[in-house]
Amino acid sequence: MSALPNPLAGYDDIVGYLRDRPRHEGSVAGSRELADVLGVPALPAGSRDLRVEREHRADGLVTSTLSWDTGFGPRTRGYLVRPADRDNEVLPGVLALHCHGGYKWLGAEQLVDLGDDAVAEAAMLQGQWYGGRAPATELARQGFAVLAPDTFAWGSRRFPLEQRTPKLAAEVAAQEAMWREQGFVPSAAERYNAAASAHEDTVAKAAGVLGSSLAGLVIHDDLVSLGVLGELPGVDADRLGCFGFSGGGGRAVLLSALDRRVKAAVVACMMATNESLTPDYLDTHSWLFNSPGLWRYSEWPLLVRGASVLVQYGETDALFPLEGMRVAHEMLSKQAPGRYRGEFYPGGHDFGTELQLDAFAFLAEELASTESR
């Protein structure tokens, strides 16, 4: 009798990595409990085997393609962007966290201008969510060293999905049948994203069985990436920040709640109370946001800890009810005076030019050198 297809193919070492692995300890008050709720595994010890795959200089910037070992699964790819004329300076470092977006075909590429190496899908996402801009690249122009990494299950860290269980095969076949009926011819990326969307349930199930969660594994990757950023030459490890839109904003909340090295975080279009979202918005959000047990532990606004945080709200954001955003804003204003700044914008679910400029100004202010503050 033949074996069943492996639903975790491409991550054949994940069971051995996670089974009986201790939790990440964290360095912010309450972070040990949060890591336990999310099942954030302890980070791997030893070298990350960091490699510079290529380097490109254009328009006053240096964009380096890096890769490193995260501890399990395929190597992570990330893009480091910094001003070309400041090679000898130590700059504040910022982690650029891509969104979920139901688009796992690529991750960090949506945040970076890769010039002639850019793929059409990245340009499409930049037009859809980022006002036609590459935020990581634009922030680097302001004098930052910006690292945009892929995270668990996206881009270089995605599951290949060439082996499909009967359940996944049936769900993919149903999607393809609907496309044929509509006369729609999907791209390779669209085919993959549809399969990955259905596969996310399996990944979340496997993570739960192994004592973790999708969010816990994503934040594990983000913590490793933060460590990579802080150890890079020319990066001031005492001036680290992060920003993210949508699912990337959720990652920014959790990363800053777990690691005190994050001094400033920008959360764009990703904040409301669980009370306002459950149950009506359950299917609006993924397993990355809907982590089992998280609401019992804390409301999302109460997870904003340690770092100075700017939260940007879209008043017509279809993914979050306005009243839930307003209540979150009130909660944050009371619990984090002096550390929290909240701004409401007339737009919807996007991280356009106005939000980016405000975000960059906030990061510049919070990560300014001690001599200039």
Secondary structure, DSSP 8 states (H G I E B T S, - for coil): ------TTTT-TTHHHHHTT--B---SSTTHHHHHHHHT-B----S----EEEEEEEETTEEEEEEEE--SSSS-EEEEEEEEGGGTTS-EEEEEEE---TT--S-SGGGGS--GGG--HHHHHHHHHHSTT--HHHHHHTTT-EEEEE--TTSGGGS----S--HHHHHHHHHHHHHHHHHT----HHHHHHHHHHHHHHHHHHHHHHTT--HHHHHHHHHHHHHHHHHHSTTEEEEEEEEEEETHHHHHHHHHHHH-TTEEEEEEES----HHHHTTTTGGGS-TTT--TTHHHH--GGGG--SSEEEEEEETT-TTS-HHHHHHHHHHHHHHSTTTEEEEEESS-S---HHHHHHHHHHHHHHT--TTT-
